[in-house]
């Protein structure tokens, strides 16, 4: 992953989202040790304080937990927390934008649903 310094999203949020994706992909398992702020700083050539801020976000959301003297680890329910958060925040925001654009373009609900259905089939076809 390459961080986007031109993004509207702060670097620490990009770090936390990348770590969430690593957890969702199974790269880092529940109870698995998380990268340290210094490892992340080296990986992405960023300030360790920025990396620490990204990690702290995940601790606040109970995605990670600290073991004193050992580092941070992935919680047992991390995947469920991330999926719920992304459905309720990210996906909802994307859908709101999509529906607004469909309204501007006078796309009916049925047409919009069909476009989504087609796109989903195309994605599944690409994966298989």
ChimeraX attribute file (.defattr): number of C-alpha atoms within 10 A of each C-alpha:
attribute: neighborCount
match mode: 1-to-1
recipient: residues
	/A:1	8
	/A:2	9
	/A:3	16
	/A:4	11
	/A:5	10
	/A:6	8
	/A:7	9
	/A:8	7
	/A:9	11
	/A:10	14
	/A:11	20
	/A:12	21
	/A:13	17
	/A:14	19
	/A:15	24
	/A:16	19
	/A:17	17
	/A:18	16
	/A:19	21
	/A:20	23
	/A:21	16
	/A:22	13
	/A:23	20
	/A:24	16
	/A:25	11
	/A:26	11
	/A:27	11
	/A:28	18
	/A:29	18
	/A:30	18
	/A:31	15
	/A:32	15
	/A:33	18
	/A:34	21
	/A:35	17
	/A:36	16
	/A:37	22
	/A:38	16
	/A:39	13
	/A:40	21
	/A:41	18
	/A:42	13
	/A:43	12
	/A:44	16
	/A:45	12
	/A:46	16
	/A:47	14
	/A:48	17
	/A:49	13
	/A:50	18
	/A:51	26
	/A:52	18
	/A:53	17
	/A:54	23
	/A:55	25
	/A:56	20
	/A:57	17
	/A:58	21
	/A:59	17
	/A:60	10
	/A:61	13
	/A:62	16
	/A:63	24
	/A:64	25
	/A:65	21
	/A:66	15
	/A:67	10
	/A:68	7
	/A:69	6
	/A:70	8
	/A:71	13
	/A:72	21
	/A:73	21
	/A:74	23
	/A:75	20
	/A:76	16
	/A:77	13
	/A:78	21
	/A:79	20
	/A:80	12
	/A:81	16
	/A:82	20
	/A:83	15
	/A:84	13
	/A:85	13
	/A:86	15
	/A:87	13
	/A:88	11
	/A:89	11
	/A:90	12
	/A:91	13
	/A:92	12
	/A:93	13
	/A:94	12
	/A:95	11
	/A:96	11
	/A:97	12
	/A:98	13
	/A:99	16
	/A:100	13
	/A:101	12
	/A:102	15
	/A:103	13
	/A:104	9
	/A:105	9
	/A:106	11
	/A:107	14
	/A:108	12
	/A:109	12
	/A:110	9
	/A:111	12
	/A:112	16
	/A:113	12
	/A:114	12
	/A:115	12
	/A:116	12
	/A:117	11
	/A:118	12
	/A:119	12
	/A:120	12
	/A:121	12
	/A:122	11
	/A:123	10
	/A:124	10
	/A:125	9
	/A:126	8
	/A:127	7
	/A:128	5
